[in-house]
Amino acid sequence: MAKTIIEPFRIKMTEPLPMTTRGQRERFLGDAKFNIFRLRASQITIDLLTDSGTGAMSAAQWGAMMTGDETYAGSESYFQLERVVQELTGQKYVIPTHQGRASEHILFSVMVKPGQIVLANAHFDTTRANVEYLGGTAIDLVIAEASDPRNEHPFKGNIDLARLEQHLRTQGDHVAMVLMTITNNRGGGQAVSLANLKAARELAHRFGKPFFLDAARFAENAWLIKQRESGQGQRSAREIAQEIFRLADGFTMSAKKDGLVNIGGLLCLNDDALAERARSLLILTEGFPTYGGLAGRDLAALATGLTEVLDESYLEYRLASVRYFYNLLDKLGVPLMRPVGGHAVYIDAAQFAPQIPKEELPGVALVNELYLEGGVRAVEVGTLMFGKPGEVAPLELVRLTFPRRTYTQSHVDYLGEVVASVFARRHELSGLRITRQPQFLRAFTAELEPLAPCAPAKGGR
Ligand SMILES: *Cc1c(COP(=O)(O)O)cnc(C)c1O
């Protein structure tokens, strides 16, 4: 029996990759003020910035788009999506939105009053921002193991149940809900175990609080449960996902991840009164409840994507391709966030280039070298992203995020070579300083300057 886990698809439509020279990339990066968010797509060969909305749709999804129903009210594509989502999740009300953050805004608008608290394993950036915008407080209670990149705990997305209970006991009057993000994106695409989800739900309900999910990567989380949790190996990913969704009183989902579409989101609820209020707000900000900010064809593509994502040969390939890259880097001795997660590989840049102080942004230095070396775009998740002027972040990570069904194994081999050659001359890397930054979300637009001239071009591709 062959051992290689192959891409379980063949390619019938191609998109050329921009090929550039080292000299061109030096110019592009300088023009972008040494901030890869300011690069253009045509300047990037392999783009690992994000897995959000960047994947490839299947022939079945494109086919579904052609038969999508664009009726304003009562679109058949909506009813198709509703059926698929109800079957998967058991939730009564299926509310489409244009993307995950719109679902979050509506959910928290109807559930979080100023002064109230949301307790989560970890809030994603937009989730936290929406809670705070509505006057709430977002508290992260992920287990302590998650803050040590070298710890091999198989479920580093788990919530610390003792701390959750303590918050519910002492601040219960102010808690609006308990929210579990699956997988934990902030913490490295780390999964939450089924046992932890059940225990968190039991605690929430014991204190009379609703239990919600941020389910952007529910299928990857289900697969990691199947792989890693005792007693789960014989179940299908679909069965595990169905059980997870049935634990919840509702969920938000960015469909741009495991929905396998380029745009879309869901808000699902079981409570009649809550759903009515959410739909009123939906009409105000997104659109009529049977399209919610999307075209009928988008709803049809999502209905198909939510079915395809639980195909076990897809999930096996998906997780294997991320693990394959992780193992390539691990063999080289590249310091990594452990264990491998669902959608990305994270390099610990502080360990990769310890000569660069955190104030001089080791993660950005590594991201920029990867671009110069091979036209690869990764993203810093560290002081530039999360620090404020004069502060440093607890971890300096570089995330290499895999779009779904987009790159092949030879692309991954190429990525391995690019990282290897930067790793071989890691002692030469030097830091940067910020020359201009906005007040909020500075990573996206900041301008930077290298503190030492770029290492001289060697060979180049
Ligand atoms: C992407 C993401 C969101 C926000 O969704 P958008 O579709 O980008 O608005 C929320 N939570 C998690 C965990 C995500 O990964």
The ligand as an SDF file (V2000), in Angstrom:
LIG
                    3D

 15 15  0  0  0  0  0  0  0  0999 V2000
  -11.4970   34.6130   10.4590 C   0  0  0  0  0  0  0  0  0  0  0  0
  -12.0440   34.4360   11.8200 C   0  0  0  0  0  0  0  0  0  0  0  0
  -13.0610   35.2560   12.3120 C   0  0  0  0  0  0  0  0  0  0  0  0
  -13.6000   36.4570   11.5520 C   0  0  0  0  0  0  0  0  0  0  0  0
  -14.1840   36.0730   10.3820 O   0  0  0  0  0  0  0  0  0  0  0  0
  -14.1680   36.9860    9.0560 P   0  0  0  0  0  0  0  0  0  0  0  0
  -14.8660   36.1210    8.0800 O   0  0  0  0  0  0  0  0  0  0  0  0
  -12.7430   37.2570    8.7250 O   0  0  0  0  0  0  0  0  0  0  0  0
  -14.9300   38.2150    9.3820 O   0  0  0  0  0  0  0  0  0  0  0  0
  -13.5460   34.9910   13.5790 C   0  0  0  0  0  0  0  0  0  0  0  0
  -13.0500   33.9950   14.3220 N   0  0  0  0  0  0  0  0  0  0  0  0
  -12.0690   33.1750   13.8830 C   0  0  0  0  0  0  0  0  0  0  0  0
  -11.5610   32.0760   14.7450 C   0  0  0  0  0  0  0  0  0  0  0  0
  -11.5290   33.3780   12.6210 C   0  0  0  0  0  0  0  0  0  0  0  0
  -10.5300   32.6010   12.2000 O   0  0  0  0  0  0  0  0  0  0  0  0
  1  2  1  0
  2  3  1  0
  2 14  2  0
  3  4  1  0
  3 10  2  0
  4  5  1  0
  5  6  1  0
  6  7  2  0
  6  8  1  0
  6  9  1  0
 10 11  1  0
 11 12  2  0
 12 13  1  0
 12 14  1  0
 14 15  1  0
M  END
$$$$
